[in-house]
Amino acid sequence: MAPQIRQRFSHGPDDTTRAVTSVFRKRYSRPAYARREYRFRNIVIGLQETNHGRYSWTRRDWQRTRKVVVAGGWLGDHKVFTPVFNYLDRERFTWIFVDPRGYGKSRKIAGKHTLKEAAGDIVGLSKSLRLGKFHFVGHSMMGMVAQYLCARHGSRLKSAVGVTPVPATGAPMEGDALALFSNAWRVPANRGTICAITTGNRNTREWEKFMVKASLASTTRDAFKDYFHMWSETNFSAEMPGIATPFLAITGEHDQGVPTDYVKATIMEWMPNAQLHVMANAGHYPMMETPVQFVTVIEAFLAKNS
């Protein structure tokens, strides 16, 4: 039988706990794993419950597998990881894909859209599910959240992976770059231009249009605007030197948004147990551009640090 954990989703006085748990309460008339989007055993999207209030994995799966919480980046929700689903190891790991407030499954949850809030919701989720120590994988701005979790909540982590991660310095901009990024919340075409630039202007125009459409469908304007200020202006780099949590920084060979040299000069200098992997033939979206290699690299790191 699957574990009965409905009681962990009761609404408490803490706004963070209330928000992070309420998004995972939706029920369907048939088990979630029978739906096309949720057929992958041990891949949990939004933590959808079955009609009996029980999850679609077995008790044995839940207890024996290593838990990995995964979050997408600024332009969209967890669906950026869809290309890797077929290649994930579901015997050794349970993959829990979540969205920050204002995005995807959390689209209707209000929030301040700050670094502290995003990290607090991940911690709240881990407490609600009694994950114990877990792995965290964050893309782009959520790679910054990964560093924050290491700095403020390192005792809860087995390891963290930053996929093309914005360093803890933030990414301050000026001039044309600032205009392009800061107005992307109201100018959809800017989002496509950002996708093209951060992948080295190498990919088909159809992919760019797909990314714009997916971004508009999965983000609210307020959250998108607020998260830009979060990842571009927040600086907690003073807390990072000496942080010992095992950390894998994945950069893209063609990423002009978070270049490898930037990561070398920051994360790799700060964290004594950090490793760097430069993904060949990829830019800012290696989970989409090179999905098989992406999974291979991450799972090797997670297995080593489990």
CORFENGI-V786522 format. One record per backbone hydrogen bond with DSSP energy under -0.5 kcal/mol. CO is the residue of the C=O (numbers start at 1). NH is the residue of the N-H. If there is no record, write none. Layout:
CO,NH
CO,NH
This chain:
1,59
3,5
3,55
5,8
6,9
7,10
13,15
14,18
15,19
16,20
17,21
18,22
19,23
21,24
22,25
26,49
31,34
32,35
35,38
36,39
39,41
40,43
42,95
43,45
44,46
44,97
45,48
50,53
53,5
54,50
58,62
59,63
60,64
61,65
66,94
67,135
68,96
69,137
70,98
71,139
73,76
77,80
78,81
79,82
81,84
81,85
82,85
84,87
84,88
85,88
88,90
89,93
92,66
93,95
94,68
94,96
95,44
95,97
96,70
96,98
97,46
98,72
100,103
102,220
103,106
104,107
106,102
106,109
108,110
114,118
115,119
116,120
117,121
118,122
119,123
120,124
121,125
122,126
123,127
124,128
125,129
126,131
127,130
134,158
134,159
135,69
136,161
137,71
138,163
139,142
140,143
140,144
140,166
141,145
142,146
143,147
144,148
145,149
146,150
147,151
148,152
149,153
150,154
153,156
154,157
156,134
159,136
160,248
161,138
161,163
162,164
162,250
163,140
165,167
167,170
168,236
168,237
174,177
174,178
175,179
176,180
177,181
178,182
179,183
181,184
183,186
183,187
186,188
187,190
187,191
188,191
188,192
189,193
190,194
191,195
192,196
193,197
194,198
195,199
196,199
196,201
197,200
198,284
204,207
204,208
205,209
206,210
207,211
208,212
209,213
210,214
211,215
212,216
213,217
214,218
215,219
218,104
220,224
221,225
222,226
223,227
224,228
225,229
226,230
227,231
228,232
229,233
230,234
231,171
236,239
237,240
237,241
240,243
243,273
246,160
247,249
247,275
248,162
248,250
249,251
249,277
250,164
251,279
252,255
254,256
259,262
259,263
260,264
261,265
262,266
263,266
263,268
266,269
266,270
267,271
270,242
270,272
271,274
273,247
275,249
277,251
277,279
278,280
279,253
279,282
282,254
285,288
285,289
286,290
290,294
291,295
292,296
293,297
294,298
295,299
296,300
297,301
298,302
299,303
300,304
301,305
303,306
